[in-house]
Amino acid sequence: MRLESSLGVAVLLLVVGTLLWLRWSGRTGRTGLNPTTVTTAQPVPAWRGEWVPTGRFRVWVRRFGNPAHVPVLMIHGFRRSGWTFLPLLADLSEQYHLIVLDLPGHGETAAEVPEAAPTFETFVEAVEVVRAQLGIARWTLLGHSMGGTVAGLYAARHPERCAGVILLESTPKYRGWAKTTDCQDCPALVTDEGIAVLNDAVHGAQSYRDIWEEYEAADATPLFADRSLPVLWVMNTDDRITRAHFERLAADLSPDVMSHVRLETVYRKGHFIHWTATQQVRDMISGFLRDVVR
């Protein structure tokens, strides 16, 4: 009886140990993704990675596609890494030069930032340094969630460097949201298994809450002042926060100011629309780039 009990405990420990090992082996340092864990569902196109020095720290950049093609910078959201755009990379990289960075305090760049937590100023600085170091004159910025805010802030400051801005489930102004949304709820937004893997694997700044609270001060609405700058704004019909911000902006700004903004919606697909409505979102992005970005 004692032998059977011991064997049972041993088997249980073996099973638990194996499960823990499998969970851990799906991570690769601070990259935010081990591509082998998702290749069955999402193809990983050929890419090259490089460190871009900013003077104070380095930024990890992945590049997909032909550098001679139209450049598109992809900026991930809060507590993610550049791999969050994985579903879009294979198709878009056939036509565009995709530059996918890990923001300071996130992914591979997590340990590179000297501050306790990077600021939005640091994010914008990193984006501009990457552009200059890669020798890109103008590019289109595509940002998901917080990444859209960063894209908007950058475009407002450097309009001459932007051919267009794409906001995926994002808003240029988060004022009033940070106090009512606990950043610990972020994983609750995850409904897709692939996204859950990415979310678990991302390591970031020492204080995520410091970054989250900067939403209270972030305001990228000046990007709309440049009517020559095309903007694609893609949102989910169920996202009351993003839609409320859009409606507020539309009410505050005159119709002619918003005339250069193309609004597209997807129906009931959650926050990670580039995972849950990949083809639809990809077509919206491709159409926008084809129609208005040169």
C-alpha positions, 0 to 999 in steps of 0.5 A, spaced: 500 500 500 505 504 501 509 502 495 502 504 491 502 511 494 509 512 493 508 511 486 502 515 485 505 521 488 511 520 483 507 520 477 503 526 480 510 530 480 512 527 474 506 530 470 506 537 474 513 537 472 512 536 465 507 541 464 511 546 467 517 544 463 512 545 457 510 552 459 517 554 460 520 552 454 515 556 450 518 562 452 525 564 449 528 569 454 525 576 453 523 575 445 516 575 447 515 569 443 518 562 441 516 562 434 515 554 434 509 554 439 505 558 433 508 556 427 502 550 426 497 556 426 501 562 424 507 562 419 513 566 421 516 569 415 523 570 414 526 576 418 532 579 421 533 582 427 538 588 430 539 592 435 539 600 434 542 604 439 539 611 441 545 613 445 542 612 452 539 605 451 538 600 445 532 598 441 530 591 438 528 591 431 525 586 427 525 587 419 520 583 414 520 584 407 524 587 402 527 594 404 526 597 398 518 597 399 514 602 402 516 602 409 511 601 415 513 601 422 508 597 427 508 599 434 505 594 439 501 595 445 501 595 453 505 589 456 506 586 449 512 585 444 513 586 436 510 579 435 503 581 437 503 582 430 504 575 427 498 574 424 499 580 419 506 579 418 506 574 412 502 577 407 503 584 409 511 583 408 510 581 401 508 588 399 511 592 404 518 593 408 515 592 415 519 594 421 517 591 428 520 594 434 520 592 442 518 598 445 523 600 451 521 596 457 518 591 453 520 584 449 527 584 448 528 592 450 525 590 457 532 590 460 535 596 456 532 602 459 535 605 465 529 608 468 525 605 473 519 605 467 520 608 460 515 614 459 511 616 452 517 621 451 522 615 451 517 611 446 517 617 441 524 618 442 526 611 440 521 611 434 525 617 431 532 614 433 530 607 429 527 611 423 534 615 423 538 609 424 535 605 419 535 611 414 528 611 412 525 618 410 518 617 411 514 611 413 507 609 415 506 608 423 501 602 425 499 602 432 495 597 436 492 599 443 497 603 446 502 603 440 496 607 436 497 612 442 505 612 441 504 613 433 499 619 434 504 622 439 510 621 434 506 623 428 504 630 431 511 631 433 514 629 426 508 630 421 514 630 415 516 623 417 509 620 416 506 618 410 500 615 414 497 613 421 493 606 422 490 606 429 488 598 431 483 598 437 486 605 439 485 612 441 490 618 441 487 620 447 486 616 454 484 621 459 479 619 464 480 611 462 487 610 466 483 611 473 477 606 471 481 601 468 486 596 472 492 594 469 492 588 472 485 586 468 490 586 461 490 579 461 483 578 462 482 581 455 486 575 452 481 570 449 485 567 443 490 562 445 496 565 441 495 571 444 495 568 451 502 565 449 504 572 447 502 575 453 505 570 458 512 571 455 512 578 455 517 581 460 517 589 461 519 595 465 519 594 473 513 598 474 508 597 468 503 601 472 507 607 471 506 606 464 499 605 464 498 611 468 501 616 463 495 614 459 492 620 463 496 625 460 497 622 453 494 626 448 495 625 441 489 629 438 494 634 435 495 629 429 488 630 426 491 638 425 494 636 419 489 634 414 494 632 409 496 626 413 491 620 412 489 616 418 486 609 418 482 608 425 480 601 425 475 599 432 471 593 434 464 595 435 464 592 442 469 597 444 465 602 448 472 606 450 475 607 443 468 608 440 466 613 445 473 617 444 472 617 437 465 620 438 467 625 443 473 627 438 468 627 432 463 632 436 469 636 439 472 637 432 469 640 426 467 635 420 473 638 415 478 636 420 476 629 421 475 628 413 482 625 412 480 620 417 478 613 414 473 609 420 473 602 419 469 597 424 469 589 425 463 586 429 464 583 436 471 581 435 474 583 442 481 588 443 486 583 439 482 584 432 488 583 428 488 576 431 480 574 431 479 578 425 485 577 421 483 577 414 478 583 415 483 587 418 489 585 413 484 587 407 483 594 411 490 595 412 492 593 405 487 597 402 489 604 406 496 603 404 494 602 397 489 608 396 493 613 400 500 611 402 505 612 396 
